Amino acid sequence: MSTLGGLGMKARLVGLVAAWLFAVAVPGVAHAATRLVNNSGTCVDVTPCTVVPCCTIQFAIGVSINNDVINVAAGTYGENVTLNKNVFLRGAQFNIPACDRVDTETIIAPTSGVGLTLVTGSASATIDGFTFSGGTRGIGAVDSLSRLKIQNNRFVGFTDSGAFFAAGAPAMDFFANSIDGSSASGVTGLFHLDGNNDYDALEFRDSCVFNGTGTCGFFVDGDHNVGNSVDGGNPAIEDSRFENNSIGACFGSQSVDQMSIARNTFSDNAIDGLQGGMQNSSIDGNTMSGNGRYGLLLTSFGNSNPATGAQDNDITNNCISGNGLADSGAGIFYSDAQAAGTIATNVASGNNIYGNFAGAVYDGGETIDAQGNWWGCATGANTATCDTASATIDTSSFLTDPSVDAPCDPLA
């Protein structure tokens, strides 16, 4: 090798080493770290929280960078936490579904205010495995934040809402959470999507929302603000329970579009199981039972604008039973106050409708398609021992046996 070639090779090696050292020294290219929080035993709020745990969640967030993992040990943390970074915030019950969970918890327990406030910078963050106890709200988001993952958390002891989103949360995944409204005195909804903001491609799954006796379990209002998105797909409320609330789920007159409402339970709510102006949606495989007034209320809430009200929904394979016994209600109620021609676009078939004060009620003059349902006996609606249906509801074709595709066996 010539002297010139050797010098060239040495220079290249020096350059590579220098570049590597520079990259390691620049925080922006550092690999994600795992931060530790544990307020029992030895802890100190000093950077970097990777060997000796920090004492507070807020300090660990402050020293973290995007994509870090913050593991918070079991215990009670009397903090009002603000999250402004895209991190994985994990409690002791990380990855363990919250409904009916009884175990050692990581508890965020503020004396007042919001337990965890999500602000700009926390888009795509994951909050997993906590109990939020006390305060006005468990989680509150004040900025528009996309792709949040809120999973496996318990919400208890709050006075207003378990989770309240004020400015939009497109493509949010709200999965396997439990919201207990026993202490709620507000009327904003235990799970609340506020204002005319973007909540497209919401996935609300495998969760339980209960004991909101003065409010809705799920509340949203706005102008088609829960719909599909190009990159996130259609919204869904699936495999969840809405029980013992004033109303199980409250949708505004035109807030929900192209949603899958499937395999949920809307039961034992004081007024309605599911109410609102959902549009172009599939209501399939749900159980709506024991609600004080209506199992399913399809309505525009008196708004006669043709863009509002329940329209073009497929209502299939649901168990709708025991509703209206406390308030002379019905399994399904169709509003007669919507714009002409809109309420008749909803089609109900393959449902088991039985044991309600009335099976289906409509006081308007349009013809409602409710063929192919089981009405509680082999001879169809308005016959002995069967549920009744209003005269303008077409039940001329009916099932003589319960639908096997619905999640119940009334004759068992």
C-alpha positions, 0 to 999 in steps of 0.5 A, spaced: 500 500 500 502 506 498 503 512 503 498 516 500 493 510 500 494 509 507 493 516 509 487 516 505 484 510 509 486 513 515 483 519 514 476 515 512 477 511 519 478 518 523 472 521 519 467 515 521 469 515 528 468 522 529 461 522 525 459 516 530 461 520 536 457 526 534 451 522 533 451 519 540 452 526 543 446 529 539 440 527 543 435 527 537 438 521 535 438 517 542 435 510 542 429 510 546 430 509 554 426 506 559 425 510 565 422 508 572 418 511 577 417 508 584 415 512 590 416 507 595 423 505 598 429 509 595 427 514 589 430 520 587 427 525 582 434 526 578 435 525 571 435 520 568 430 515 572 433 509 569 437 505 574 434 509 581 427 510 580 424 517 580 419 519 585 414 522 581 411 521 574 411 528 572 419 528 573 420 522 569 416 525 563 420 531 564 426 528 562 424 523 557 424 524 550 419 521 544 418 514 544 421 512 551 418 507 556 416 510 563 414 504 567 410 506 574 410 501 579 404 500 583 402 505 589 398 511 589 401 518 586 397 524 588 399 528 582 396 532 577 400 529 571 401 533 564 403 529 558 406 533 552 411 527 549 409 521 545 411 516 550 409 509 553 406 511 559 405 504 563 402 502 570 403 496 574 397 493 570 400 494 563 396 489 558 391 487 563 384 489 561 381 493 566 373 491 566 372 487 573 380 487 574 381 486 582 389 487 583 395 491 585 394 498 581 398 504 579 393 509 582 394 516 579 390 520 585 389 527 585 386 531 590 382 535 585 382 537 578 384 532 572 389 526 573 392 526 567 392 532 562 394 531 555 397 537 551 400 538 544 406 533 543 403 527 546 399 525 540 401 517 539 402 516 546 400 510 549 397 510 556 396 503 559 395 499 565 393 505 570 387 506 575 385 514 575 382 515 582 378 522 584 379 529 581 374 532 576 376 527 571 381 521 570 384 523 563 382 530 560 385 532 553 385 540 551 388 539 544 387 536 538 391 529 538 391 524 533 392 516 534 392 516 542 392 509 545 388 509 552 388 502 554 387 497 560 385 503 565 380 504 570 377 510 572 373 511 578 372 516 584 371 522 579 366 527 579 365 529 572 367 525 566 372 519 566 375 521 560 374 528 556 376 530 550 375 537 548 379 538 541 379 532 537 382 525 537 382 522 530 384 515 530 384 514 537 384 507 540 380 506 547 381 499 548 379 495 555 378 500 559 373 501 565 369 507 567 365 507 573 361 513 574 358 512 581 361 518 584 360 522 578 355 528 579 356 532 572 352 531 566 357 531 561 358 523 560 362 518 563 366 518 556 365 525 553 367 527 546 366 534 546 364 539 540 364 539 533 371 536 533 375 531 529 374 524 532 374 520 525 376 512 526 375 512 533 375 505 536 372 504 542 373 496 544 372 491 550 370 497 555 365 497 560 362 504 562 357 503 568 353 507 574 353 513 571 346 514 574 345 521 572 348 522 565 350 518 559 355 512 559 358 515 552 356 522 549 358 525 543 355 531 539 357 535 532 356 535 525 359 528 522 365 528 527 365 521 528 366 518 521 371 514 517 378 517 515 382 515 509 388 512 513 384 510 519 378 506 517 371 506 519 369 508 527 367 502 531 364 501 538 364 494 539 364 488 544 363 493 550 358 494 556 354 500 557 350 498 564 346 502 569 347 509 566 341 514 565 342 513 558 347 507 555 350 511 549 348 518 547 349 520 539 347 527 537 343 528 531 348 527 526 355 526 529 356 519 528 357 516 521 359 509 518 360 506 525 360 499 526 356 498 533 357 491 534 356 486 540 355 491 545 351 490 551 346 496 553 342 494 559 339 496 565 340 504 563 334 508 566 332 511 560 335 508 553 340 503 551 342 507 545 339 513 542 341 518 537 342 520 530 347 515 527 347 514 520 350 509 515 352 505 520 351 497 522 348 496 529 349 488 529 349 483 534 348 487 540 344 486 546 339 491 548 335 489 555 332 492 561 332 499 559 327 504 562 324 507 556 327 504 549 332 499 547 334 503 541 331 510 540 332 512 532 331 520 532 333 527 530 331 530 537 326 534 533 331 537 528 327 537 521 334 538 517 334 533 512 342 532 514 340 530 521 337 524 524 338 517 524 338 514 517 340 509 512 342 504 518 342 496 518 339 494 524 341 486 524 341 480 529 340 484 536 337 482 542 332 487 544 328 485 550 325 487 556 325 494 555 320 500 556 317 496 562 318 502 567 316 507 562 311 505 557 316 505 552 319 500 546 324 495 544 325 500 538 322 507 537 322 511 530 322 518 531 316 522 527 320 528 527 325 527 522 325 530 515 320 527 510 323 520 508 329 519 512 326 515 518 324 510 513 331 509 510 333 504 517 332 497 516 331 492 522 331 485 520 334 478 523 333 481 530 330 477 536 325 483 539 321 480 545 318 481 552 318 489 551 312 493 553 312 494 545 316 491 540 317 497 535 313 504 535 313 509 530 307 515 530 309 517 523 306 516 516 312 513 513 312 505 512 318 502 516 321 496 514 322 491 520 321 484 516 324 478 518 324 479 525 322 474 531 317 478 535 317 473 541 312 467 538 311 464 531 305 468 529 308 474 528 307 481 531 301 484 534 298 476 535 297 473 542 303 473 546 308 477 541 310 484 542 306 489 538 309 494 532 305 500 530 301 499 524 306 503 519 311 498 521 311 493 516 312 486 519 309 482 514 315 477 513 317 474 520 321 469 523 317 463 526 323 461 531 328 466 534 334 468 530 340 464 531 345 469 529 343 474 535 347 473 541 341 470 545 336 464 545 330 466 548 327 459 548 333 456 552 
